[in-house]
Amino acid sequence: MLDYESSNDSSTAIFAFLAGALIGAGVAMLLAPRSGVETRQWITDYADKAKDQMDTAIQSGKEYLQTGIDRGKEYLEGAQSKFKETGDNMARHAEKAYNRGPQKG
């Protein structure tokens, strides 16, 4: 079953990781003894890697969400089926009781 709290913890962890990575990259750029050309290339490479990681994380999130949606649909269909079955049983019992007429007690 989809657990909202654990999915919320996961998104918080992903956000914290990305924020830490960006802060670390900024500090590294400020402290690294590189030329402007080298720094620009490093930033470009880092941005490409970060984009790939975000694309992967987004795809994983979509798959996780789709799994939750599919499970929810299965549970709903099962509940609807059970509800219909229960309603049909109650209707049959009510019809039998009606056909028997009043019981003399």
N, C-alpha and C positions, 0 to 999 in steps of 0.2 A: 504494500500500500504506500502511496506517496506521502512522505512525511514532510510537512511544511517547515518544521523547525530545522531539520537536517539540511534541506535545500536552502534555507535562509543562511545557515552557517556556511554552506559551501560558497554561496555568492559573496558573503562577507570575506571569506578566505581568499577568493579569487581577486576581489577588489583590493584587499590588503597587499596581496602579492604584487599586483600591477602598480599600485601606488608606491610600494617599496622599490620596485624596479625602476620606475621613473625618477624617483628621488635619488637613488643610487647612481643612475646614469647622469643626472645633472651634476652631482658632486664630482663624479669621475671626470666629466668634461672640464669642470672648473679647475681641478687639481692636476690634470694630466699635462705633461710637457709635450704637446704636439703642435705641429704647424696647423695653420688654418685649413689647408687642403686635407691633411690627415684627419683632422677633427671632423670636417664635413663628411668625409668618406665613412668614418666610424659611426657618425650619426645616421647616415643613410643605411648602413648595414644593420645597425641596431634597430632602426625603425622597421626595416623589412622583417627582421626576426620577430619583433613585437607584433607586427601585423599578422604574421603566420601563426603565432601563438594565440592571438585573439580570434582568428578565423577558426582555429581548432577548438578553442573554448566555446565559441558560439555554436559550432556544429554539435559539440557534445551536449550543450544545453538544449538545443533543439531536439536532439534524440531523446534526452531525458524527459523533456516536456511531452513529447509525442508518446512515449511509453506510459507516462502518467495519464494522458488523455485516453489512450487505448484501454488501460485498466479501468478507468472510470466508466467508460462506455460498457465494458463487460459487466461491471458490478450493477450498473443501471439496468441493463438488459435482463440480468438475472433477477433483480428485484422486481422489475415489471412482470416478468414471467411468473414469479412466485405470487405476486399480488393478483394477477389474473387467475391463477390456479385457485387461490384462496377464495376469491370472489365467486368463481364458478362453483366451488364446493358449497359455499354458503347459499348460493341461489338454488342449487339442487335440494339442499336440506330444507330450505324455506318452502320450495314447491311441494316436497313430500309432506311437510307438516300441514300445508294449506289443503292438500288433497285428502288428508286423513280427516280433516275437520276438527272441530273442538273436541278436546279430550275431556272425558268425564272423570273427575277426580274424586 
